[in-house]
């Protein structure tokens, strides 16, 4: 062995030795003492998902930060955490999900996911590592983004689709995304037959704006009946969209999406309204869709997202998560940055005031970058937020956890 090889080996051994006791020593027993929820300065009440700021406090002085849920759904889940060790994330997830008689619906799944984000934030902070390193490390240099709202320099009210599309690509985004209901010509009346022709006209402008090799995508927003969705998709197929999103109603995904798949050739993205993996596993397994719109915290947090990512990887399906809030977006970079399949992130925060988050997203030239800050890499100024909820006692009144003989959790 030459001197250079010896020194490299010695250095690597020393590093491994230094890290091993650090990790084991950095995993003390802890207890969750309090869960709080706050409204950010400018809350977004539009969706059943939310940008509520959630914190989980511990007796070790480490606080985890999450995002999502509302007071009623958060309260029930948070009550199962008090007094528990926050580092057993999977076990806590199963308890919050299974300890009540009825399985969680999508709104409660969003709250469970918000708390899960905070638990992962604690895990990273304890280990003094970003969550993406805890999950195995980044597989990409950055997460490519698309822009929906046009909140980028140069975009002005009244601009054509062509102009907005060009500015989006020029700003470094991977793709320009638009809504099939954009610029409604008759208030809230939605004439789908008329819209089919408008969709083609808008997509032709988008193709011209992004250029021959650029990417654009369009969200049908579930407003079309099946046959009109088929007509619209077939009309725009020659324009080569990156994907058509949510072409039919979410309630009819298992019925109508397979029909839609057989009748069109455009790539399909769906699932922004879904909850956990059971909402769409059959569509992924049958490759009815090309991109899953699973997002955080809607699916139940990072714990559930990584299972969805494994399912997608098995079937070569990409993930294009829907936006929720900025903290959840930071969590998406940490989690989906470790997913080997195609990822395209939605970024709509250009021009928005996020003063309550002094550290959150590392965004530049249309791309979201990972960072080395511990946990989710987020800091919150809670003085700018309004307190909504505080939970300090363990909930034993309305829940019961049942265990298999080996100690694993089964259903109520």
C-alpha positions as CSV (number, residue, x, y, z in Angstrom):
1,X,0.0,0.0,0.0
2,X,1.5,3.4,-1.0
3,X,1.5,6.4,1.3
4,X,-1.4,8.1,-0.4
5,X,-3.7,5.0,-0.1
6,X,-2.7,4.5,3.5
7,X,-3.6,8.1,4.4
8,X,-6.9,7.8,2.6
9,X,-7.7,4.6,4.4
10,X,-6.7,5.9,7.8
11,X,-8.7,9.1,7.3
12,X,-11.8,7.1,6.3
13,X,-11.4,4.8,9.3
14,X,-11.0,7.8,11.7
15,X,-14.1,9.4,10.2
16,X,-16.1,6.2,10.6
17,X,-15.0,5.8,14.2
18,X,-15.8,9.4,14.9
19,X,-19.3,9.2,13.5
20,X,-20.3,5.9,15.1
21,X,-20.2,7.0,18.7
22,X,-21.7,10.3,17.7
23,X,-24.8,8.6,16.2
24,X,-25.3,6.2,19.1
25,X,-24.6,8.9,21.7
26,X,-26.9,11.3,19.9
27,X,-30.0,9.1,20.4
28,X,-30.9,9.7,24.1
29,X,-34.3,8.8,25.4
30,X,-36.7,11.7,25.1
31,X,-40.3,12.5,25.8
32,X,-42.7,14.7,23.9
33,X,-44.0,17.3,26.3
34,X,-46.2,19.6,24.2
35,X,-47.7,20.0,20.8
36,X,-48.6,23.5,19.5
37,X,-50.2,24.8,16.3
38,X,-50.0,28.3,14.9
39,X,-51.6,30.3,12.1
40,X,-48.9,31.9,9.9
41,X,-49.2,35.7,9.1
42,X,-51.2,35.1,5.9
43,X,-52.9,31.7,6.2
44,X,-54.2,30.0,3.1
45,X,-57.8,28.7,3.9
46,X,-58.6,27.7,0.3
47,X,-57.8,24.0,0.6
48,X,-58.8,21.3,3.1
49,X,-55.0,21.1,3.5
50,X,-53.4,24.1,5.3
51,X,-50.2,25.9,6.1
52,X,-50.8,25.7,9.8
53,X,-47.4,25.7,11.6
54,X,-47.0,22.8,14.0
55,X,-44.4,22.3,16.7
56,X,-43.6,19.2,18.8
57,X,-41.6,20.1,22.0
58,X,-39.4,17.6,23.9
59,X,-37.9,17.4,27.4
60,X,-34.5,17.4,25.7
61,X,-35.0,21.0,24.5
62,X,-35.4,20.0,20.9
63,X,-38.4,21.2,19.0
64,X,-39.6,19.8,15.7
65,X,-41.4,21.9,13.1
66,X,-44.1,20.6,10.8
67,X,-47.0,22.1,8.7
68,X,-50.6,21.2,8.0
69,X,-53.9,20.2,9.6
70,X,-56.5,22.2,11.5
71,X,-57.1,22.4,15.3
72,X,-59.8,19.7,15.4
73,X,-57.8,17.1,13.4
74,X,-54.5,18.0,15.0
75,X,-55.8,17.8,18.5
76,X,-56.8,14.1,18.3
77,X,-53.5,13.0,16.7
78,X,-51.4,15.2,19.0
79,X,-53.0,13.7,22.0
80,X,-51.4,10.3,21.2
81,X,-47.9,11.8,21.3
82,X,-47.6,13.3,24.7
83,X,-45.1,11.4,26.9
84,X,-43.9,9.3,23.9
85,X,-40.3,9.0,22.6
86,X,-40.3,11.1,19.3
87,X,-37.6,9.0,17.7
88,X,-39.9,5.9,17.1
89,X,-41.6,7.6,14.2
90,X,-43.1,4.6,12.4
91,X,-44.6,3.4,15.7
92,X,-46.1,6.8,16.5
93,X,-47.5,7.0,12.9
94,X,-49.2,3.6,13.3
95,X,-50.6,4.6,16.6
96,X,-52.0,7.9,15.4
97,X,-53.5,6.2,12.4
98,X,-54.9,3.0,14.0
99,X,-55.8,3.8,17.6
100,X,-59.2,5.2,16.7
101,X,-62.0,3.0,15.5
102,X,-62.4,4.6,12.1
103,X,-59.4,5.0,9.8
104,X,-58.3,8.6,9.2
105,X,-59.9,10.4,6.3
106,X,-57.9,12.7,4.1
107,X,-58.3,15.8,6.3
108,X,-57.0,13.9,9.4
109,X,-54.3,12.3,7.3
110,X,-53.1,15.8,6.5
111,X,-52.9,16.5,10.3
112,X,-51.1,13.3,11.0
113,X,-48.7,14.2,8.2
114,X,-48.0,17.6,9.7
115,X,-47.0,15.9,13.0
116,X,-44.9,13.4,11.2
117,X,-42.9,16.2,9.5
118,X,-42.1,17.6,12.9
119,X,-41.0,14.1,14.2
120,X,-38.6,13.8,11.3
121,X,-37.4,17.3,12.0
122,X,-36.6,16.2,15.5
123,X,-34.8,13.1,14.2
124,X,-32.5,15.1,12.0
125,X,-31.8,17.7,14.8
126,X,-30.9,14.9,17.2
127,X,-28.5,13.4,14.7
128,X,-27.3,16.8,13.6
129,X,-28.0,15.8,10.0
130,X,-30.5,17.0,7.3
131,X,-33.4,14.7,6.9
132,X,-32.2,13.8,3.3
133,X,-29.0,12.3,4.8
134,X,-31.0,10.4,7.4
135,X,-33.0,8.9,4.5
136,X,-29.9,7.8,2.6
137,X,-28.7,10.9,0.8
138,X,-29.7,13.0,-2.2
139,X,-29.7,11.3,-5.6
140,X,-30.0,14.6,-7.5
141,X,-28.2,17.9,-7.3
142,X,-31.4,19.8,-7.1
143,X,-35.1,19.5,-7.6
144,X,-36.4,20.8,-10.9
145,X,-39.5,23.0,-10.6
146,X,-42.5,24.2,-12.6
147,X,-44.3,27.4,-12.0
148,X,-48.1,27.8,-12.0
149,X,-49.0,31.2,-10.7
150,X,-46.6,33.2,-12.8
151,X,-45.0,34.8,-9.8
152,X,-41.7,35.5,-11.5
153,X,-40.0,38.7,-12.6
154,X,-41.5,40.3,-15.7
155,X,-44.9,38.6,-15.5
156,X,-47.7,41.2,-15.5
157,X,-51.6,41.0,-15.5
158,X,-53.0,40.6,-18.9
159,X,-50.0,38.8,-20.5
160,X,-50.7,36.1,-23.0
161,X,-50.1,32.4,-22.3
162,X,-47.2,32.6,-24.8
163,X,-45.5,35.5,-23.0
164,X,-45.9,33.9,-19.5
165,X,-44.6,30.5,-20.8
166,X,-41.5,32.1,-22.3
167,X,-40.7,34.1,-19.1
168,X,-41.1,30.9,-17.0
169,X,-38.6,29.0,-19.1
170,X,-36.2,32.0,-19.3
171,X,-36.3,32.1,-15.4
172,X,-34.8,28.6,-15.3
173,X,-38.0,26.5,-14.5
174,X,-38.2,23.1,-16.1
175,X,-41.8,23.6,-17.2
176,X,-44.6,26.0,-17.5
177,X,-47.9,24.8,-16.0
178,X,-51.4,26.3,-16.7
179,X,-54.9,25.7,-15.7
180,X,-57.6,24.6,-18.2
181,X,-59.8,27.2,-16.4
182,X,-57.3,30.0,-16.7
183,X,-58.7,33.4,-17.6
184,X,-62.3,32.3,-17.5
185,X,-64.3,34.1,-20.1
186,X,-67.7,33.8,-18.3
187,X,-67.1,34.1,-14.5
188,X,-67.7,30.7,-12.9
189,X,-69.8,29.2,-15.7
190,X,-67.8,26.3,-17.2
191,X,-68.9,25.2,-20.6
192,X,-66.7,22.2,-21.1
193,X,-67.6,21.9,-24.8
194,X,-66.4,25.5,-25.3
195,X,-63.4,24.9,-23.1
196,X,-62.0,22.1,-25.2
197,X,-61.3,24.6,-28.0
198,X,-59.9,27.1,-25.6
199,X,-57.6,24.5,-24.2
200,X,-56.1,23.8,-27.6
201,X,-55.6,27.5,-28.3
202,X,-53.9,28.0,-24.9
203,X,-51.7,24.9,-25.3
204,X,-50.6,26.1,-28.8
205,X,-49.5,29.4,-27.3
206,X,-47.7,27.5,-24.5
207,X,-45.8,25.3,-26.9
208,X,-44.7,28.4,-28.8
209,X,-43.7,30.1,-25.6
210,X,-41.5,27.3,-24.2
211,X,-40.0,26.5,-27.5
212,X,-39.6,23.3,-29.5
213,X,-37.7,21.4,-26.7
214,X,-39.3,23.1,-23.7
215,X,-41.9,21.6,-21.5
216,X,-45.5,22.7,-20.6
217,X,-48.2,20.9,-18.7
218,X,-51.9,21.6,-18.2
219,X,-54.3,20.9,-15.3
220,X,-57.8,19.9,-16.4
221,X,-58.8,20.3,-12.7
222,X,-61.3,17.5,-12.9
223,X,-63.8,19.8,-14.6
224,X,-64.3,17.8,-17.8
225,X,-66.6,14.9,-18.2
226,X,-64.8,11.8,-19.5
227,X,-65.5,12.2,-23.2
228,X,-64.7,15.9,-23.2
229,X,-61.4,15.2,-21.3
230,X,-60.6,12.6,-24.0
231,X,-61.4,15.1,-26.8
232,X,-59.2,17.8,-25.2
233,X,-56.3,15.5,-24.6
234,X,-56.4,14.1,-28.1
235,X,-56.5,17.6,-29.6
236,X,-53.4,18.7,-27.7
237,X,-51.4,15.5,-28.2
238,X,-49.5,16.8,-31.2
239,X,-48.3,19.8,-29.1
240,X,-46.5,17.2,-26.9
241,X,-47.5,18.3,-23.3
242,X,-45.3,17.0,-20.5
243,X,-48.5,15.7,-18.8
244,X,-52.2,16.3,-18.5
245,X,-53.2,16.6,-14.9
246,X,-56.4,15.4,-13.2
247,X,-58.4,14.9,-16.4
248,X,-61.4,13.4,-14.5
249,X,-63.0,13.6,-11.1
250,X,-61.0,12.2,-8.2
251,X,-64.1,10.2,-7.1
252,X,-64.0,8.4,-10.4
253,X,-60.2,7.8,-10.7
254,X,-60.4,4.0,-10.4
255,X,-63.3,3.9,-12.9
256,X,-62.6,6.6,-15.4
257,X,-58.8,7.0,-15.4
258,X,-58.2,3.5,-16.9
259,X,-60.8,4.4,-19.6
260,X,-59.0,7.7,-20.2
261,X,-55.7,5.9,-20.4
262,X,-56.9,3.6,-23.1
263,X,-58.3,6.4,-25.2
264,X,-55.4,8.9,-25.2
265,X,-51.7,9.0,-25.6
266,X,-50.7,12.0,-23.5
267,X,-48.8,11.4,-20.2
268,X,-51.2,11.5,-17.2
269,X,-50.6,13.0,-13.7
270,X,-53.1,12.6,-10.9
271,X,-53.6,12.5,-7.2
272,X,-53.2,15.9,-5.5
273,X,-56.4,15.2,-3.5
274,X,-55.4,11.7,-2.5
275,X,-54.5,10.6,1.0
276,X,-52.2,7.7,1.7
277,X,-50.8,5.0,-0.5
278,X,-54.1,3.0,-0.6
279,X,-55.8,5.7,-2.5
280,X,-53.9,5.1,-5.7
281,X,-51.7,2.0,-5.4
282,X,-53.7,0.1,-8.0
283,X,-53.4,3.0,-10.5
284,X,-49.7,3.0,-10.0
285,X,-49.4,-0.8,-10.2
286,X,-51.4,-0.9,-13.5
287,X,-49.5,2.1,-14.8
288,X,-52.7,4.0,-15.5
289,X,-50.8,7.2,-14.5
290,X,-47.3,8.4,-15.4
291,X,-46.8,10.8,-12.5
292,X,-48.3,10.7,-9.0
293,X,-49.3,14.0,-7.5
294,X,-48.8,12.8,-3.9
295,X,-47.7,15.5,-1.6
296,X,-46.8,16.5,1.9
297,X,-48.3,16.5,4.4
298,X,-51.5,15.2,2.7
299,X,-50.3,11.6,2.3
300,X,-49.4,11.3,6.0
301,X,-46.0,12.8,6.1
302,X,-42.5,11.7,5.2
303,X,-43.1,8.2,6.7
304,X,-45.8,7.5,4.2
305,X,-44.2,9.4,1.3
306,X,-41.2,7.1,1.3
307,X,-43.5,4.1,1.0
308,X,-45.2,5.8,-1.9
309,X,-41.9,6.6,-3.5
310,X,-40.9,2.9,-3.3
311,X,-44.2,1.9,-4.9
312,X,-43.6,4.4,-7.7
313,X,-40.0,3.3,-8.2
314,X,-41.1,-0.3,-8.6
315,X,-43.4,0.7,-11.4
316,X,-41.3,3.4,-13.0
317,X,-43.8,6.2,-12.2
318,X,-42.6,9.7,-11.5
319,X,-43.7,12.0,-8.7
320,X,-44.9,15.6,-9.3
321,X,-46.1,16.7,-5.8
322,X,-48.8,19.4,-5.4
323,X,-47.8,22.5,-3.4
324,X,-49.2,22.9,0.1
325,X,-47.1,25.2,2.2
326,X,-43.4,26.3,2.3
327,X,-42.4,24.1,5.3
328,X,-44.0,21.1,3.5
329,X,-42.1,22.1,0.4
330,X,-38.8,22.0,2.3
331,X,-39.8,18.5,3.5
332,X,-40.4,17.5,-0.1
333,X,-36.9,18.5,-1.1
334,X,-35.6,16.4,1.8
335,X,-37.7,13.3,1.0
336,X,-38.1,13.3,-2.7
337,X,-34.6,14.4,-3.2
338,X,-33.7,10.8,-2.2
339,X,-36.2,9.2,-4.7
340,X,-34.4,7.9,-7.8
341,X,-37.4,8.4,-10.2
342,X,-38.5,11.5,-12.0
343,X,-39.4,14.4,-9.7
344,X,-40.8,17.8,-10.6
345,X,-41.7,20.3,-7.8
346,X,-44.3,23.0,-7.8
347,X,-42.9,26.3,-6.6
348,X,-45.3,29.3,-6.3
349,X,-43.6,31.5,-3.7
350,X,-42.0,34.1,-5.9
351,X,-43.0,37.5,-4.7
352,X,-44.7,36.2,-1.5
353,X,-43.7,37.5,2.0
354,X,-42.4,34.7,4.2
355,X,-40.9,36.8,6.9
356,X,-42.0,34.3,9.6
357,X,-39.6,31.7,8.0
358,X,-36.1,33.2,8.2
359,X,-34.7,29.9,6.9
360,X,-36.8,27.6,4.8
361,X,-36.4,27.1,1.0
362,X,-33.1,27.3,-0.9
363,X,-34.5,28.4,-4.3
364,X,-32.6,29.8,-7.3
365,X,-33.1,30.0,-11.0
366,X,-36.2,27.8,-11.1
367,X,-34.7,25.1,-8.9
368,X,-34.9,24.0,-5.2
369,X,-31.6,23.0,-3.6
370,X,-30.9,20.8,-0.6
371,X,-29.0,22.2,2.3
372,X,-27.0,20.9,5.2
373,X,-29.1,22.4,8.0
374,X,-30.2,19.8,10.6
375,X,-33.7,18.3,10.3
376,X,-35.9,19.9,7.7
377,X,-33.6,23.0,7.6
378,X,-36.5,25.3,8.6
379,X,-36.5,28.1,11.2
380,X,-39.8,29.7,12.3
381,X,-40.3,33.1,14.0
382,X,-43.4,32.1,16.1
383,X,-43.7,35.7,17.3
384,X,-45.2,36.4,13.9
385,X,-47.7,33.6,14.2
386,X,-51.0,33.3,16.0
387,X,-51.4,30.5,18.6
388,X,-54.3,28.1,17.8
389,X,-53.8,24.9,19.8
390,X,-51.8,23.5,22.7
391,X,-51.8,19.9,23.7
392,X,-50.0,18.7,26.9
393,X,-51.9,15.6,28.1
394,X,-52.0,12.1,26.6
395,X,-55.4,11.2,25.1
396,X,-56.7,8.0,26.7
397,X,-60.4,8.9,26.6
398,X,-61.3,8.3,22.9
399,X,-58.6,5.9,21.7
400,X,-57.2,2.4,22.3
401,X,-54.1,0.8,20.9
402,X,-54.0,-3.0,20.3
403,X,-50.9,-4.9,19.8
404,X,-49.8,-8.2,18.2
405,X,-47.9,-10.6,20.5
406,X,-44.6,-9.2,19.3
407,X,-45.6,-5.7,20.3
408,X,-46.4,-4.3,16.8
409,X,-49.6,-2.3,16.4
410,X,-52.7,-3.7,14.9
411,X,-56.1,-2.1,14.3
412,X,-58.5,-0.9,16.9
